[in-house]
Structure formats: C-alpha cells, structure tokens
Amino acid sequence: MVAHLDSVTSLAVDPNGLYLMSGSHDCSIRLWNMESKTCIQEFTAHRKKFEESIHDVAFHPTKCYIGSAGADALAKVFV
C-alpha cells in the first residue's frame, strides 16, 4: 500500500463496501480498492492551513459523488 505522508484524519467506506477513501493532512485523498488493498486513485483536494488540511471525506449514499471538507474552509464535491 502507498501510505499517506502525514496523519490520516478521516476514513469512509462506499455504500457497496468496495472502496475505502482516506483523507490526510498531507493534502491528499486516496481511493483504495478493498479487495486488492491497493490505492487506485490519489488527488490533492485542499491546501494546508495551520498545519492541517483535510478534515473529513464522505461517499454519497446513492450517487457516484464523493465529498471532502478541509481546514481551508472549503467543502468540495467530486463527480
């Protein structure tokens, strides 16, 4: 597994139990395949502020959306 470079601050599992999403103070969100235990996507979503970055990540319960909230005072939705 590819590790985050700073503290992991939040985890979420998709409604089907196939994917795990992790958010970290390294400014990245990573999407993991639960079966293969591999990181399948990584992206930078928020900027650091006061040594913090991502506070929370979430999957939409019925649609293919994910969301994140960060220390930069932004909430983002990804399609």
C-alpha distances in whole Angstrom, upper triangle without the diagonal:
4,6,10,12,15,15,14,17,17,15,17,17,19,22,21,18,16,14,13,13,13,15,15,18,16,18,15,14,11,11,9,10,11,12,10,7,6,7,10,12,12,16,18,20,22,24,24,27,28,24,23,22,20,22,21,19,21,21,25,26,28,27,24,24,21,23,22,24,24,26,28,30,28,27,26,25,23,25
4,7,9,12,14,13,16,16,15,17,18,20,23,23,20,18,15,13,13,12,13,13,15,13,15,12,12,9,11,10,12,14,15,13,10,8,7,10,11,10,13,15,18,19,21,21,24,25,22,20,19,18,20,20,18,20,21,25,27,28,27,24,23,21,22,20,22,22,24,25,27,26,25,24,24,22,23
4,6,9,10,9,13,14,14,16,17,20,24,24,21,19,16,14,13,10,11,10,12,10,13,11,11,9,12,11,14,15,17,15,12,10,9,12,12,11,13,14,17,18,19,18,21,22,19,17,16,16,17,18,17,19,21,25,26,28,28,25,24,20,21,19,20,20,21,23,25,24,24,23,23,22,24
4,6,7,7,10,12,12,15,17,20,23,24,21,20,17,14,12,9,9,7,9,7,9,8,9,8,12,12,16,17,19,18,14,13,11,14,13,10,12,12,14,15,15,15,18,18,15,14,13,12,14,15,15,18,20,23,25,28,27,24,22,19,19,16,17,16,17,19,22,21,21,20,21,20,23
4,7,9,12,14,15,19,21,23,27,28,25,24,20,18,15,12,11,8,8,6,9,9,11,12,15,16,19,20,23,21,18,16,14,17,15,12,13,12,15,15,15,13,16,17,13,13,12,13,15,17,17,21,23,26,29,31,30,27,25,22,21,18,19,17,17,19,22,22,22,22,23,22,25
4,7,9,12,14,18,20,23,27,28,25,24,21,18,15,12,10,6,6,5,9,9,12,13,16,17,21,21,24,23,19,18,16,19,17,14,15,13,15,14,14,12,14,14,10,10,10,11,13,15,16,19,22,26,28,31,30,27,25,21,20,17,17,15,15,17,20,20,20,21,23,22,26
4,6,9,12,15,18,21,25,26,23,23,20,16,14,10,9,6,6,7,10,11,12,13,16,17,20,20,24,23,19,19,17,20,18,16,16,15,15,15,15,13,14,14,11,9,10,10,11,13,14,17,20,24,26,29,28,26,24,20,19,16,16,14,14,17,19,19,20,20,22,22,25
4,6,8,12,14,18,21,22,20,20,16,13,11,7,6,4,7,8,10,10,10,10,13,14,17,17,20,20,17,16,14,17,16,14,14,14,14,14,15,14,16,16,13,11,10,9,9,10,11,14,17,20,22,25,25,23,21,17,16,13,14,13,14,17,18,18,18,18,19,20,23
4,7,11,14,17,20,22,20,20,17,13,11,8,6,5,7,10,10,11,10,12,14,15,19,19,22,23,19,19,17,19,18,15,15,14,14,13,14,13,14,15,12,9,9,7,6,7,9,12,15,19,21,24,24,22,20,16,14,11,11,10,11,15,16,16,15,16,18,19,22
4,7,11,13,16,19,16,17,14,10,8,6,5,7,10,12,12,11,10,11,12,13,16,16,20,21,17,18,16,18,16,15,15,15,14,14,16,16,17,18,16,12,11,8,7,5,6,9,12,15,17,20,20,19,17,13,12,10,10,11,13,16,16,16,14,15,16,17,19
4,7,10,13,15,13,13,11,7,6,5,7,9,13,14,14,12,10,10,10,11,13,13,16,17,14,15,14,15,15,14,15,16,15,16,19,19,20,21,19,16,14,11,10,8,7,8,10,14,15,18,18,17,15,12,12,11,12,14,16,19,19,18,16,16,16,16,18
4,7,9,12,10,11,8,6,5,7,9,12,16,17,16,14,11,11,10,10,12,12,15,17,15,15,14,15,15,15,16,17,16,17,20,21,23,24,22,19,17,13,12,9,6,6,7,10,11,14,15,14,13,10,10,11,13,15,18,20,20,19,16,15,14,15,16
4,7,8,6,8,6,5,6,9,12,15,19,20,19,17,13,12,10,9,10,9,12,15,13,14,14,14,15,16,17,19,18,20,24,24,26,28,26,22,20,16,16,12,10,8,7,10,10,13,14,13,13,11,12,14,16,19,22,24,24,22,19,18,16,16,16
4,6,5,6,6,6,8,11,14,18,21,22,21,18,14,13,10,10,10,10,13,15,15,15,15,14,14,16,17,20,19,21,25,26,28,30,28,25,22,18,18,14,11,8,6,8,8,10,10,10,10,9,12,14,17,20,23,25,24,22,19,17,15,14,14
4,6,8,9,10,12,15,18,21,25,26,24,22,18,17,14,14,13,12,15,18,17,19,18,18,18,20,21,23,22,24,28,29,31,33,31,28,25,21,20,17,14,10,8,8,6,8,10,10,11,11,14,16,19,23,26,27,27,24,21,19,17,16,16
4,6,8,10,13,16,19,23,27,27,26,23,19,17,14,13,12,11,12,15,16,17,17,17,18,20,22,24,24,26,30,31,33,35,33,30,27,24,23,20,16,13,10,11,9,10,11,11,13,14,17,19,22,25,29,30,30,27,24,22,19,18,17
4,6,8,11,14,17,21,24,25,24,21,18,16,12,11,9,8,10,13,13,15,15,15,17,19,21,23,23,26,29,30,32,33,31,28,26,22,22,18,15,13,11,13,11,13,14,14,15,14,17,19,22,24,28,29,29,27,24,22,20,19,19
4,7,10,14,17,20,24,24,23,20,16,14,10,9,6,6,7,10,10,12,12,12,14,16,19,22,22,25,28,29,32,34,31,28,26,22,22,19,16,14,12,14,13,14,14,13,15,14,17,19,22,25,28,29,30,27,24,22,20,18,17
4,7,10,13,17,20,20,20,16,13,10,7,6,5,5,8,10,9,10,10,9,11,13,15,18,18,21,24,26,28,30,28,25,22,19,19,16,13,11,10,13,13,14,14,12,13,12,14,16,19,21,24,26,26,24,21,19,17,15,15
4,7,10,13,17,17,17,14,10,8,6,5,7,6,10,11,9,10,9,10,11,12,14,16,17,19,22,23,25,27,24,21,19,16,16,13,10,10,9,13,14,16,16,14,14,11,13,14,17,18,22,23,24,22,19,18,17,15,16
4,7,10,14,14,13,10,7,6,5,6,9,10,13,14,12,11,9,10,10,10,11,13,13,15,18,19,22,23,21,18,15,12,13,10,7,8,8,12,14,16,15,13,12,9,10,10,13,15,18,20,20,18,16,14,14,13,14
4,7,10,11,11,8,6,5,7,8,11,12,16,16,13,12,10,12,11,10,11,12,12,13,16,16,19,20,18,15,12,9,10,9,7,9,11,15,17,19,19,16,15,11,11,10,12,13,16,18,19,17,16,15,15,14,17
4,7,8,8,6,5,7,9,11,15,16,19,19,16,15,13,14,12,10,10,10,9,10,12,13,15,16,14,11,9,6,7,7,6,10,12,16,18,21,20,18,15,12,11,8,9,10,12,14,15,14,13,13,14,14,17
4,5,6,6,7,9,12,14,17,18,22,21,18,17,14,16,14,11,11,10,10,10,11,10,13,14,11,8,7,6,8,9,10,13,16,19,22,25,24,21,19,15,14,11,11,10,11,13,15,15,15,15,17,17,20
4,5,7,9,12,15,17,21,22,25,25,21,20,17,19,17,14,13,11,11,9,9,7,10,10,7,5,5,6,8,10,12,16,19,22,25,28,26,24,21,18,16,12,12,9,9,11,14,14,15,16,18,19,22
4,6,9,11,15,17,20,22,25,24,20,19,16,17,15,11,11,9,10,9,9,8,11,12,9,8,7,8,11,13,14,18,20,23,26,29,27,24,22,18,17,14,14,11,12,13,16,16,17,17,19,19,22
4,7,10,14,16,20,22,25,24,21,19,16,17,14,10,8,6,6,6,6,7,10,12,10,8,5,6,10,12,12,16,18,21,24,26,24,22,19,16,14,11,11,9,10,10,13,13,14,13,15,15,19
4,6,10,13,16,18,22,20,18,16,12,13,10,7,6,4,6,8,9,10,14,16,14,11,8,8,11,11,11,14,16,19,22,24,22,19,17,14,13,10,12,11,13,13,16,14,14,13,14,14,17
4,7,10,14,15,19,18,16,14,10,11,8,6,6,6,7,9,12,13,16,18,16,14,10,8,11,10,8,11,12,16,18,20,19,16,14,10,10,9,11,11,14,15,16,14,13,12,12,11,14
4,6,10,12,15,14,12,10,7,8,6,4,7,9,10,13,15,17,20,22,19,17,14,11,14,12,10,12,13,16,18,20,19,16,14,11,12,12,14,15,17,19,20,18,17,15,15,13,15
4,7,9,12,12,10,9,6,6,5,6,9,12,13,16,19,20,23,25,23,20,17,14,16,14,11,11,11,14,16,18,16,13,13,10,12,13,16,17,20,21,22,20,18,16,15,12,13
4,6,9,8,6,5,4,6,7,9,12,15,16,19,22,23,26,27,25,22,20,17,18,16,13,14,13,16,17,19,18,15,15,13,15,16,19,20,23,24,26,23,21,19,18,16,17
4,6,6,5,5,6,7,9,12,15,18,20,23,25,26,29,31,28,26,23,20,22,19,16,16,14,17,18,19,18,15,16,15,18,19,22,24,27,28,29,27,24,22,20,18,18
4,6,5,7,9,10,13,15,18,21,22,24,27,28,31,32,29,27,24,21,22,19,17,16,15,18,18,19,19,17,18,17,19,20,23,25,28,29,30,28,25,24,22,20,20
4,6,8,11,12,15,17,21,24,25,28,31,31,34,36,33,30,28,25,26,23,20,19,18,21,20,21,21,19,21,20,22,24,27,28,31,33,34,32,29,27,25,23,23
4,5,9,10,13,16,20,23,24,27,30,31,34,35,32,30,28,25,26,24,21,21,20,23,23,23,23,21,22,21,23,24,27,28,31,33,34,32,30,27,26,23,23
4,7,9,12,14,18,20,22,25,27,27,30,32,29,26,24,22,23,21,19,19,18,22,22,23,23,21,21,20,22,22,25,26,28,30,31,29,27,26,24,22,23
4,6,9,11,15,18,20,23,25,26,29,30,27,25,23,21,22,21,18,19,18,22,23,24,23,20,20,19,21,21,24,24,27,28,30,28,26,24,23,21,21
4,6,7,11,14,16,19,21,22,26,27,24,22,20,18,20,18,16,17,17,20,21,23,21,18,18,16,18,18,21,21,24,25,27,25,23,21,20,17,18
4,7,10,14,16,19,22,23,27,29,26,24,21,19,21,19,16,17,16,19,20,21,19,16,16,15,17,18,21,22,25,25,27,24,23,20,19,16,16
4,7,10,12,16,18,20,24,26,24,21,18,16,19,17,14,15,15,18,20,20,18,15,14,13,15,15,18,19,22,22,24,21,20,17,16,13,14
4,7,10,13,15,17,20,23,20,18,15,13,16,15,13,15,15,18,21,22,20,17,15,13,14,13,16,16,19,19,21,19,18,15,15,13,14
4,6,10,12,14,18,21,18,16,13,12,15,15,13,15,15,18,21,22,20,16,15,12,13,12,14,14,16,16,18,16,15,13,13,11,13
4,6,8,11,14,17,15,13,10,10,13,14,13,15,17,19,23,24,22,19,16,14,13,11,12,11,13,13,15,13,13,11,13,12,15
4,7,10,13,16,15,13,9,8,11,11,11,13,15,17,21,22,20,17,14,11,10,8,9,8,11,10,12,10,10,8,10,10,13
4,7,9,13,12,10,6,6,10,11,12,15,17,19,23,25,22,20,17,14,12,9,8,6,8,7,9,8,9,9,12,13,16
4,6,10,10,8,6,8,11,14,15,18,21,23,26,28,26,24,21,18,15,12,11,8,8,6,10,9,12,12,15,16,20
4,7,6,5,5,8,11,14,16,19,22,25,28,30,29,27,23,20,17,14,12,8,7,7,10,11,14,15,18,19,23
4,5,5,6,10,11,15,17,21,24,26,29,32,30,29,25,22,19,15,13,9,6,6,9,11,14,16,20,21,25
4,5,8,12,12,16,19,23,26,29,31,34,33,31,28,25,22,18,15,11,8,9,12,15,17,19,23,24,28
4,7,10,12,15,18,22,25,28,31,33,32,30,27,24,21,17,15,11,9,11,14,16,18,19,23,24,28
4,7,8,12,14,18,21,24,27,30,29,27,24,20,17,14,11,8,6,9,11,13,15,16,19,21,24
4,6,10,12,15,19,21,24,27,25,24,20,17,14,10,9,5,5,7,10,10,12,13,16,17,21
4,6,8,12,15,17,20,23,22,20,17,13,11,7,6,4,6,8,10,10,10,11,13,14,18
4,7,11,14,17,19,22,22,21,17,14,11,8,6,5,7,10,10,10,10,12,14,16,19
4,7,11,13,16,19,18,17,14,11,8,6,5,7,10,12,12,11,9,11,12,14,17
4,7,10,13,16,15,14,11,7,6,4,7,9,12,14,14,12,10,9,10,11,14
4,7,9,12,12,11,9,6,5,6,9,12,16,17,16,14,11,10,9,10,12
4,6,9,8,8,6,5,6,9,12,16,19,20,19,17,13,12,10,10,11
4,6,6,7,5,6,8,11,14,17,21,22,20,18,14,12,10,10,10
4,6,8,9,9,11,14,17,21,24,25,24,21,17,16,13,14,13
4,7,8,11,13,17,20,23,27,27,26,23,19,17,14,14,13
4,6,9,12,15,18,22,25,26,24,21,17,15,12,11,9
4,7,10,14,17,20,24,24,23,20,17,14,10,9,6
4,7,10,14,17,21,21,20,16,13,10,7,6,5
4,7,11,14,17,18,17,14,11,8,6,5,7
4,7,10,14,14,13,11,7,5,4,6,9
4,7,10,11,11,8,6,5,7,8,12
4,7,8,7,6,4,6,9,12,15
4,5,6,6,7,9,12,14,18
4,5,7,9,12,15,18,21
4,6,9,11,15,17,21
4,7,10,14,16,20
4,6,10,13,16
4,7,10,14
4,7,10
4,7
4
